[in-house]
């Protein structure tokens, strides 16, 4: 008779390291260990050498705090929700990179969602981030018209909404710098590439350009003006709309592009044209990515 073989006990791995484990290892109380690791108000009374021992022991024992227990205890998640239009575009990725760098240095985490200028998607993602315990929102190139449930900072936001802090570019100064530069170079026939209608900066930026152009006596001609359309975030979008300008056969000597990407697209199309009309064109942009002057609007 053959007896059934007993199943070997499953390998459970090393025992989980808890606050109590560290406390027993150091001969301290779990409360002291918790205060030091969480840097709570009670930690002020703990000598620095003791804090150092606790931190060193936590690293040596490979202590990993329980996120949910810590959240319930502190009533904090240290998590921010970032709502962006797109990640792949040059401007948005630079902003998100800056957000990540700052939050990382301050021991915060962030979750990113992409709304692609869809109002329904924006609301859905905002609710999803709420259920995941974020403590606030940062938006980029997002036109908010209603108050969100948490404190919000809008990068390139322009609507005055309760609980919303807008970080805005000085479009008037940027337009003046660009147009004065072109005027001083002797350009009078200037072509313009406007931004997409869904971009949160587009209308404000164009209004600033028109205002400054009028002050400088620069005439904006409809036949030398095109508006970007679509969601392409590569230089290809500037290339295709520049080709539209060139196809109109109206000479121009300079181009004011909505942003760097459109200007790069222009340069790729301009080098293939006759030097007679367009070869010395100066591709300029509004300074949205480079202007040092930013204003906060609460």
C-alpha positions as a Markdown table, in Angstrom:
| # | Residue | x | y | z |
|---|---|---|---|---|
| 1 | Unk | 0.0 | 0.0 | 0.0 |
| 2 | Unk | 1.4 | 3.3 | -1.1 |
| 3 | Unk | 0.6 | 6.3 | 1.2 |
| 4 | Unk | -0.3 | 9.5 | -0.5 |
| 5 | Unk | 2.6 | 11.9 | -0.5 |
| 6 | Unk | 2.2 | 14.9 | 1.7 |
| 7 | Unk | 2.3 | 18.3 | -0.1 |
| 8 | Unk | 5.3 | 20.3 | 0.9 |
| 9 | Unk | 4.4 | 23.5 | 2.6 |
| 10 | Unk | 4.5 | 26.5 | 0.3 |
| 11 | Unk | 7.5 | 28.7 | 0.7 |
| 12 | Unk | 6.5 | 31.8 | 2.5 |
| 13 | Unk | 9.7 | 33.7 | 2.0 |
| 14 | Unk | 11.1 | 36.0 | 4.7 |
| 15 | Unk | 8.8 | 37.3 | 7.4 |
| 16 | Unk | 7.4 | 40.7 | 6.8 |
| 17 | Unk | 9.3 | 43.5 | 8.5 |
| 18 | Unk | 7.0 | 45.8 | 10.5 |
| 19 | Unk | 7.4 | 48.8 | 12.8 |
| 20 | Unk | 7.3 | 46.3 | 15.7 |
| 21 | Unk | 10.2 | 44.3 | 14.1 |
| 22 | Unk | 12.3 | 47.5 | 13.9 |
| 23 | Unk | 11.3 | 48.5 | 17.5 |
| 24 | Unk | 12.4 | 45.0 | 18.9 |
| 25 | Unk | 15.6 | 45.2 | 16.9 |
| 26 | Unk | 16.5 | 48.5 | 18.4 |
| 27 | Unk | 15.0 | 48.1 | 21.9 |
| 28 | Unk | 12.5 | 51.0 | 21.2 |
| 29 | Unk | 8.8 | 51.3 | 21.2 |
| 30 | Unk | 6.8 | 51.0 | 17.9 |
| 31 | Unk | 5.5 | 54.5 | 18.5 |
| 32 | Unk | 9.0 | 56.0 | 18.6 |
| 33 | Unk | 9.9 | 54.2 | 15.4 |
| 34 | Unk | 6.7 | 55.3 | 13.6 |
| 35 | Unk | 7.2 | 58.9 | 14.6 |
| 36 | Unk | 10.8 | 59.0 | 13.3 |
| 37 | Unk | 10.0 | 57.3 | 10.0 |
| 38 | Unk | 7.0 | 59.5 | 9.3 |
| 39 | Unk | 8.7 | 62.6 | 10.6 |
| 40 | Unk | 5.6 | 63.4 | 12.7 |
| 41 | Unk | 5.3 | 66.2 | 15.3 |
| 42 | Unk | 6.2 | 63.7 | 18.0 |
| 43 | Unk | 9.6 | 63.1 | 16.2 |
| 44 | Unk | 10.8 | 66.5 | 17.5 |
| 45 | Unk | 11.4 | 65.1 | 20.9 |
| 46 | Unk | 13.5 | 62.2 | 19.5 |
| 47 | Unk | 17.3 | 62.7 | 19.6 |
| 48 | Unk | 18.9 | 62.9 | 16.1 |
| 49 | Unk | 21.2 | 60.0 | 16.8 |
| 50 | Unk | 18.2 | 57.9 | 17.6 |
| 51 | Unk | 16.4 | 58.9 | 14.4 |
| 52 | Unk | 19.5 | 58.0 | 12.5 |
| 53 | Unk | 19.6 | 54.5 | 14.1 |
| 54 | Unk | 15.9 | 54.0 | 13.2 |
| 55 | Unk | 16.4 | 55.0 | 9.6 |
| 56 | Unk | 19.5 | 52.9 | 9.2 |
| 57 | Unk | 17.7 | 49.9 | 10.7 |
| 58 | Unk | 14.7 | 50.4 | 8.4 |
| 59 | Unk | 17.0 | 50.3 | 5.4 |
| 60 | Unk | 19.0 | 47.3 | 6.7 |
| 61 | Unk | 15.9 | 45.3 | 7.4 |
| 62 | Unk | 14.3 | 46.4 | 4.1 |
| 63 | Unk | 11.3 | 47.9 | 5.7 |
| 64 | Unk | 8.4 | 48.8 | 3.4 |
| 65 | Unk | 5.6 | 50.7 | 4.9 |
| 66 | Unk | 2.0 | 49.6 | 4.2 |
| 67 | Unk | 0.6 | 52.3 | 1.9 |
| 68 | Unk | -3.0 | 51.9 | 2.9 |
| 69 | Unk | -2.3 | 51.7 | 6.6 |
| 70 | Unk | -0.1 | 54.8 | 6.4 |
| 71 | Unk | -2.8 | 56.6 | 4.4 |
| 72 | Unk | -5.4 | 55.8 | 7.0 |
| 73 | Unk | -3.2 | 56.8 | 9.9 |
| 74 | Unk | -1.9 | 60.1 | 8.4 |
| 75 | Unk | -5.1 | 60.8 | 6.4 |
| 76 | Unk | -2.7 | 61.8 | 3.5 |
| 77 | Unk | -1.7 | 60.1 | 0.3 |
| 78 | Unk | 1.0 | 62.5 | -0.9 |
| 79 | Unk | -0.3 | 62.0 | -4.4 |
| 80 | Unk | -1.2 | 64.6 | -7.0 |
| 81 | Unk | -3.3 | 64.1 | -10.1 |
| 82 | Unk | -1.9 | 65.6 | -13.3 |
| 83 | Unk | -4.4 | 66.2 | -16.1 |
| 84 | Unk | -2.7 | 66.8 | -19.4 |
| 85 | Unk | -3.8 | 67.2 | -23.0 |
| 86 | Unk | -1.0 | 65.0 | -24.3 |
| 87 | Unk | 2.3 | 63.6 | -23.1 |
| 88 | Unk | 4.2 | 63.3 | -26.3 |
| 89 | Unk | 4.3 | 67.0 | -27.3 |
| 90 | Unk | 7.4 | 69.0 | -26.6 |
| 91 | Unk | 5.7 | 71.6 | -24.4 |
| 92 | Unk | 3.6 | 69.3 | -22.3 |
| 93 | Unk | 6.4 | 66.8 | -21.7 |
| 94 | Unk | 8.6 | 69.6 | -20.4 |
| 95 | Unk | 5.9 | 70.8 | -18.0 |
| 96 | Unk | 5.3 | 67.2 | -16.8 |
| 97 | Unk | 9.0 | 66.7 | -16.4 |
| 98 | Unk | 9.2 | 69.7 | -14.1 |
| 99 | Unk | 6.2 | 68.5 | -12.1 |
| 100 | Unk | 7.8 | 65.1 | -11.6 |
| 101 | Unk | 11.2 | 66.6 | -10.6 |
| 102 | Unk | 9.6 | 68.9 | -7.9 |
| 103 | Unk | 7.2 | 66.2 | -6.5 |
| 104 | Unk | 10.0 | 63.6 | -6.4 |
| 105 | Unk | 12.2 | 65.9 | -4.4 |
| 106 | Unk | 9.4 | 66.5 | -1.9 |
| 107 | Unk | 8.4 | 62.8 | -1.6 |
| 108 | Unk | 5.2 | 63.1 | -3.5 |
| 109 | Unk | 3.8 | 60.7 | -6.1 |
| 110 | Unk | 1.7 | 61.7 | -9.1 |
| 111 | Unk | -0.8 | 60.0 | -11.5 |
| 112 | Unk | -1.2 | 61.3 | -15.0 |
| 113 | Unk | -4.2 | 61.1 | -17.3 |
| 114 | Unk | -4.6 | 62.4 | -20.9 |
| 115 | Unk | -7.9 | 64.1 | -21.8 |
| 116 | Unk | -7.2 | 65.1 | -25.5 |
| 117 | Unk | -9.6 | 68.1 | -25.2 |
| 118 | Unk | -12.6 | 65.8 | -24.6 |
| 119 | Unk | -14.8 | 67.4 | -21.9 |
| 120 | Unk | -16.4 | 64.1 | -21.0 |
| 121 | Unk | -13.1 | 62.4 | -20.6 |
| 122 | Unk | -11.8 | 65.3 | -18.5 |
| 123 | Unk | -14.7 | 64.8 | -16.0 |
| 124 | Unk | -14.3 | 61.1 | -16.0 |
| 125 | Unk | -10.6 | 61.1 | -15.3 |
| 126 | Unk | -11.0 | 63.8 | -12.6 |
| 127 | Unk | -13.5 | 61.5 | -10.8 |
| 128 | Unk | -11.2 | 58.5 | -11.2 |
| 129 | Unk | -8.3 | 60.4 | -9.7 |
| 130 | Unk | -10.5 | 61.4 | -6.8 |
| 131 | Unk | -11.3 | 57.8 | -6.0 |
| 132 | Unk | -7.6 | 57.1 | -6.0 |
| 133 | Unk | -7.0 | 59.6 | -3.2 |
| 134 | Unk | -5.2 | 62.4 | -4.9 |
| 135 | Unk | -4.9 | 65.6 | -2.8 |
| 136 | Unk | -5.0 | 68.1 | -5.6 |
| 137 | Unk | -4.8 | 68.6 | -9.4 |
| 138 | Unk | -2.3 | 70.1 | -11.8 |
| 139 | Unk | -3.6 | 70.6 | -15.3 |
| 140 | Unk | -1.7 | 71.5 | -18.5 |
| 141 | Unk | -3.3 | 73.1 | -21.6 |
| 142 | Unk | -6.7 | 72.4 | -20.1 |
| 143 | Unk | -9.6 | 74.8 | -20.3 |
| 144 | Unk | -11.4 | 74.5 | -17.0 |
| 145 | Unk | -14.7 | 76.3 | -16.7 |
| 146 | Unk | -16.0 | 74.6 | -13.5 |
| 147 | Unk | -14.6 | 74.2 | -10.1 |
| 148 | Unk | -13.0 | 70.8 | -9.4 |
| 149 | Unk | -13.4 | 69.0 | -6.1 |
| 150 | Unk | -9.8 | 69.7 | -4.9 |
| 151 | Unk | -7.4 | 72.6 | -5.1 |
| 152 | Unk | -6.2 | 73.0 | -8.7 |
| 153 | Unk | -3.3 | 74.6 | -10.4 |
| 154 | Unk | -3.8 | 75.2 | -14.2 |
| 155 | Unk | -0.7 | 75.7 | -16.3 |
| 156 | Unk | -1.8 | 77.9 | -19.2 |
| 157 | Unk | -5.3 | 78.3 | -17.7 |
| 158 | Unk | -7.2 | 81.5 | -18.3 |
| 159 | Unk | -10.7 | 81.1 | -16.8 |
| 160 | Unk | -11.3 | 82.6 | -13.4 |
| 161 | Unk | -12.8 | 79.7 | -11.4 |
| 162 | Unk | -13.1 | 79.3 | -7.6 |
| 163 | Unk | -10.4 | 77.2 | -6.1 |
| 164 | Unk | -8.3 | 77.5 | -9.3 |
| 165 | Unk | -4.8 | 79.1 | -9.6 |
| 166 | Unk | -3.8 | 79.9 | -13.1 |
| 167 | Unk | -0.2 | 80.0 | -14.2 |
| 168 | Unk | -0.2 | 82.1 | -17.4 |
| 169 | Unk | 2.3 | 83.3 | -19.9 |
| 170 | Unk | 2.9 | 86.9 | -20.6 |
| 171 | Unk | 1.6 | 86.7 | -24.2 |
| 172 | Unk | 1.6 | 90.4 | -24.8 |
| 173 | Unk | 5.3 | 90.8 | -23.9 |
| 174 | Unk | 6.2 | 87.7 | -26.0 |
| 175 | Unk | 4.3 | 89.1 | -29.0 |
| 176 | Unk | 6.0 | 92.5 | -28.6 |
| 177 | Unk | 9.5 | 90.9 | -28.5 |
| 178 | Unk | 8.8 | 88.9 | -31.6 |
| 179 | Unk | 7.1 | 91.5 | -33.7 |
| 180 | Unk | 9.6 | 94.3 | -32.7 |
| 181 | Unk | 12.4 | 91.9 | -33.7 |
| 182 | Unk | 10.8 | 91.4 | -37.2 |
| 183 | Unk | 10.0 | 95.1 | -37.6 |
| 184 | Unk | 13.5 | 96.1 | -36.7 |
| 185 | Unk | 14.8 | 93.7 | -39.4 |
| 186 | Unk | 12.7 | 95.5 | -41.9 |
| 187 | Unk | 10.0 | 93.0 | -42.4 |
| 188 | Unk | 6.6 | 94.3 | -43.4 |
| 189 | Unk | 4.9 | 91.4 | -45.2 |
| 190 | Unk | 4.6 | 88.9 | -42.2 |
| 191 | Unk | 2.7 | 85.7 | -42.4 |
| 192 | Unk | 1.1 | 84.2 | -39.3 |
| 193 | Unk | 0.2 | 80.6 | -38.2 |
| 194 | Unk | -2.4 | 80.6 | -35.5 |
| 195 | Unk | -2.9 | 77.9 | -32.9 |
| 196 | Unk | -5.6 | 75.2 | -32.8 |
| 197 | Unk | -8.9 | 76.4 | -31.4 |
| 198 | Unk | -8.9 | 73.7 | -28.7 |
| 199 | Unk | -5.6 | 74.9 | -27.3 |
| 200 | Unk | -6.1 | 76.8 | -24.1 |
| 201 | Unk | -3.5 | 79.5 | -25.1 |
| 202 | Unk | -4.7 | 79.9 | -28.7 |
| 203 | Unk | -7.3 | 82.7 | -28.4 |
| 204 | Unk | -5.4 | 84.7 | -25.7 |
| 205 | Unk | -2.1 | 84.5 | -27.7 |
| 206 | Unk | -3.7 | 85.6 | -30.9 |
| 207 | Unk | -5.5 | 88.5 | -29.3 |
| 208 | Unk | -2.1 | 89.6 | -27.9 |
| 209 | Unk | -0.5 | 89.4 | -31.3 |
| 210 | Unk | -3.3 | 91.4 | -32.9 |
| 211 | Unk | -3.1 | 94.1 | -30.2 |
| 212 | Unk | 0.7 | 94.5 | -30.4 |
| 213 | Unk | 0.7 | 94.4 | -34.2 |
| 214 | Unk | -1.8 | 97.3 | -34.3 |
| 215 | Unk | 0.3 | 99.3 | -31.8 |
| 216 | Unk | 3.4 | 98.8 | -34.0 |
| 217 | Unk | 1.6 | 99.5 | -37.2 |
| 218 | Unk | 2.0 | 96.0 | -38.6 |
| 219 | Unk | -0.9 | 94.9 | -40.8 |
| 220 | Unk | -2.1 | 91.3 | -40.4 |
| 221 | Unk | -3.4 | 90.2 | -43.8 |
| 222 | Unk | -6.0 | 87.4 | -44.0 |
| 223 | Unk | -4.3 | 86.0 | -47.1 |
| 224 | Unk | -1.1 | 85.6 | -45.0 |
| 225 | Unk | -2.8 | 83.9 | -42.1 |
| 226 | Unk | -3.6 | 80.3 | -41.5 |
| 227 | Unk | -4.8 | 78.4 | -38.5 |
| 228 | Unk | -3.5 | 75.0 | -37.3 |
| 229 | Unk | -6.0 | 72.2 | -37.1 |
| 230 | Unk | -5.9 | 68.6 | -35.8 |
| 231 | Unk | -4.0 | 66.9 | -33.0 |
| 232 | Unk | -0.6 | 66.4 | -34.6 |
| 233 | Unk | 2.1 | 67.4 | -32.2 |
| 234 | Unk | 5.0 | 67.0 | -34.6 |
| 235 | Unk | 6.7 | 69.5 | -37.0 |
| 236 | Unk | 4.6 | 67.9 | -39.7 |
| 237 | Unk | 1.7 | 70.1 | -38.7 |
| 238 | Unk | 3.7 | 73.3 | -39.3 |
| 239 | Unk | 4.9 | 71.9 | -42.6 |
| 240 | Unk | 1.4 | 71.2 | -44.1 |
| 241 | Unk | -0.1 | 74.5 | -43.1 |
| 242 | Unk | 3.0 | 76.4 | -44.4 |
| 243 | Unk | 2.4 | 74.7 | -47.7 |
| 244 | Unk | -1.1 | 76.2 | -47.7 |
| 245 | Unk | 0.4 | 79.7 | -47.2 |
| 246 | Unk | 2.9 | 79.1 | -50.1 |
| 247 | Unk | 0.2 | 77.9 | -52.4 |
| 248 | Unk | -1.6 | 81.2 | -52.1 |
| 249 | Unk | 1.2 | 82.9 | -54.0 |
| 250 | Unk | 1.3 | 86.0 | -51.7 |
| 251 | Unk | 4.9 | 86.9 | -51.0 |
| 252 | Unk | 6.0 | 87.3 | -47.4 |
| 253 | Unk | 9.4 | 87.8 | -45.9 |
| 254 | Unk | 8.8 | 86.6 | -42.3 |
| 255 | Unk | 6.7 | 84.1 | -40.4 |
| 256 | Unk | 5.2 | 84.4 | -36.9 |
| 257 | Unk | 4.4 | 80.8 | -35.9 |
| 258 | Unk | 2.2 | 79.7 | -33.0 |
| 259 | Unk | 4.9 | 77.7 | -31.3 |
| 260 | Unk | 8.3 | 76.0 | -31.9 |
| 261 | Unk | 6.9 | 72.9 | -33.4 |
| 262 | Unk | 5.0 | 74.9 | -36.1 |
| 263 | Unk | 8.1 | 77.0 | -36.7 |
| 264 | Unk | 10.3 | 73.9 | -37.3 |
| 265 | Unk | 7.7 | 72.6 | -39.7 |
| 266 | Unk | 7.9 | 75.9 | -41.6 |
| 267 | Unk | 11.7 | 75.8 | -41.8 |
| 268 | Unk | 11.4 | 72.3 | -43.4 |
| 269 | Unk | 9.1 | 73.6 | -46.1 |
| 270 | Unk | 10.8 | 77.0 | -46.6 |
| 271 | Unk | 14.2 | 75.6 | -47.6 |
| 272 | Unk | 12.6 | 74.0 | -50.7 |
| 273 | Unk | 11.2 | 77.4 | -51.9 |
| 274 | Unk | 12.7 | 80.0 | -54.2 |
| 275 | Unk | 15.0 | 82.3 | -52.4 |
| 276 | Unk | 13.3 | 85.2 | -54.2 |
| 277 | Unk | 10.2 | 85.4 | -51.9 |
| 278 | Unk | 10.6 | 83.2 | -48.9 |
| 279 | Unk | 14.3 | 82.2 | -48.6 |
| 280 | Unk | 15.1 | 84.9 | -46.0 |
| 281 | Unk | 12.0 | 84.4 | -43.9 |
| 282 | Unk | 12.5 | 84.5 | -40.1 |
| 283 | Unk | 10.6 | 81.7 | -38.4 |
| 284 | Unk | 9.6 | 83.2 | -35.0 |
| 285 | Unk | 7.3 | 81.9 | -32.3 |
| 286 | Unk | 5.5 | 83.4 | -29.4 |
| 287 | Unk | 8.0 | 82.3 | -26.7 |
| 288 | Unk | 5.4 | 80.1 | -25.0 |
| 289 | Unk | 8.2 | 77.6 | -24.1 |
| 290 | Unk | 10.9 | 80.2 | -23.5 |
| 291 | Unk | 9.5 | 83.4 | -22.1 |
| 292 | Unk | 10.8 | 84.0 | -18.6 |
| 293 | Unk | 7.8 | 86.1 | -17.7 |
| 294 | Unk | 5.0 | 84.1 | -16.2 |
| 295 | Unk | 2.2 | 85.5 | -14.1 |
| 296 | Unk | 0.0 | 83.9 | -11.5 |
| 297 | Unk | -3.7 | 84.5 | -11.7 |
| 298 | Unk | -5.9 | 83.4 | -8.8 |
